[in-house]
Amino acid sequence: MFYNSTRNSDVKVNSAQAITQGISADGGLFVPEEIPVLTPDEIKAVGEMKYADKAAFVFSKFLTDFTEAEIRYCTDNAYSTKNFETECIAEIAHLFDGTYMLELWHGPTCAFKDMALQILPYFLTTSAKKINLDKKIVILVATSGDTGKAALEGFKDVEGTSILVFYPEDGVSPMQKRQMKTQEGNNVGVCALKGNFDDCQNGVKAIFTDSEVKKALDDNGMMFSSANSINWGRLVPQIVYYISAYAELVKDGEIALGEKVNIVVPTGNFGNILAAYYAKHMGIPVNKLICASNINNVLTDFINTGVYDRNRQFYATVSPSMDILISSNLERLLYIMTDKNDKLINEWFGKLAAEGKYEVSDDVKAKLLDEFSAGYCDDEHTKAAIHEIYEKYSYTCDTHTAVAVKVYEDYKKSTGDTTKTIIASTASPYKFSAAVLESLEGKNSDISEYDKVDRIAELSKLPVPAALADLKNKPERFGDVIAKDDQKSYVLGTLGI
Ligand SMILES: *Cc1c(COP(=O)(O)O)cnc(C)c1O
């Protein structure tokens, strides 16, 4: 299996190269040349496997330059009860008849990002070895809150790597901020940026492709890589849990093999829902992929009209991990939907960079509407949804997941579609305690973050994850705040070059 760049389809690299590089030198994202297809029997068999085996099976289709032993080394280290609270790793909860919550937050940082970031360091160090790279790998991360912490946990003290995370100063929850500021490890750095997530991400992307910086790193025996979902090594682990969820539901007799399901994903950077798209095209029978956004609804408009327009107000919401106006992974989807037309991709993403806006062709518009449905939900309705889900089903969900549930309910009302549905539940409610508690109780309480956690525990009967409870006693290590124009000099300064 080889990988092309979305900006140049003549680029052809293997997975070890794609994973170590993170992003193509032309600024494009790496995309597998074709999507491997599973037979119904293979899908059924996945339901009988342990999670690490499921992952190894899926990876063997994409990382064809890895040996079986190399893949097993990665999967066995990442997907064990050493890192995850539950044996099955990706738990399925029944919300109500025919509606299933795929709980992806039982890892060390309590968000779905762990599903990929627990394994990415193994992929990356294995890939580096395979291509005889003897450089130190510097991971630069832009985070809307959850990726940063998950990447820090994944990469802390991993030999041959260091990691530096940028987050928007006022764009993450108090718990997320505390998780990052207290990060342990000898190869980690964390810095707040006066700006929003898009500023963080644009800055990181610009540094990655800055030839002057690249040379400075090169001269010092270092190279950059990415732990954001622009890295294929971040995306491929996310395909596994959709295939797993379908196969588990078949095994449990909830659905028949071959029966279609809907998949609802609370979406920001379009990584998680793109993984669901890959799972569909690998053979998981899907009726609609439902893209749920918060009030930063650039994707809702895009899917419904074919016009991507980021020239709009940016809102800080109670679902901060989705406060994004430039969804990077859309580029991969459009590359596939235009049959690898790198000229069109360059044209559209050039317009996005220059004018903040582009419009796709009519055939792509039709494909978008055929595969996806899209909706959005503001903060008020998000909180109301948390309250209602708790009252009706005794289930406590986080703000991002609540957006997905609400958008799904709107979808059901407007379409009458009764297809069974998997909803991606992307974070533990404890990560967003203030908004969750306010929603559960219907009022704002003036108590500390940790008292809020305790109160949610009383109401929800959900055990508080040990990693979050421990934060209370940890010292803060990282307090730097910089202006957005200072990102490049901060990176060079931190690296000592
Ligand atoms: C990152 C994140 C999302 C958005 O996922 P994308 O892959 O960026 O679309 C949704 N919910 C939570 C809790 C997240 O951390």
The ligand as a Tripos MOL2 file, in Angstrom:
@<TRIPOS>MOLECULE
LIG
   15    15     1     0     0
SMALL
NO_CHARGES

@<TRIPOS>ATOM
      1 C1        -11.2970   16.1440   19.0750 C.3       1 LIG1
      2 C2        -12.6620   15.9710   19.6080 C.ar      1 LIG1
      3 C3        -13.7880   16.0150   18.7680 C.ar      1 LIG1
      4 C4        -13.6750   16.3110   17.2910 C.3       1 LIG1
      5 O1        -13.0220   15.2800   16.5940 O.3       1 LIG1
      6 P1        -12.4120   15.5610   15.1350 P.3       1 LIG1
      7 O2        -11.6980   14.3160   14.7750 O.co2     1 LIG1
      8 O3        -11.4900   16.7230   15.3210 O.co2     1 LIG1
      9 O4        -13.5500   15.8850   14.2340 O.co2     1 LIG1
     10 C5        -15.0320   15.7650   19.3250 C.ar      1 LIG1
     11 N1        -15.1740   15.5210   20.6450 N.ar      1 LIG1
     12 C6        -14.1090   15.5010   21.4890 C.ar      1 LIG1
     13 C7        -14.3380   15.2520   22.9330 C.3       1 LIG1
     14 C8        -12.8250   15.7060   21.0040 C.ar      1 LIG1
     15 O5        -11.7880   15.6760   21.8460 O.3       1 LIG1
@<TRIPOS>BOND
     1     1     2 1
     2     2     3 ar
     3     2    14 ar
     4     3     4 1
     5     3    10 ar
     6     4     5 1
     7     5     6 1
     8     6     7 2
     9     6     8 1
    10     6     9 1
    11    10    11 ar
    12    11    12 ar
    13    12    13 1
    14    12    14 ar
    15    14    15 1
@<TRIPOS>SUBSTRUCTURE
     1 LIG1         1 GROUP 0 **** ****
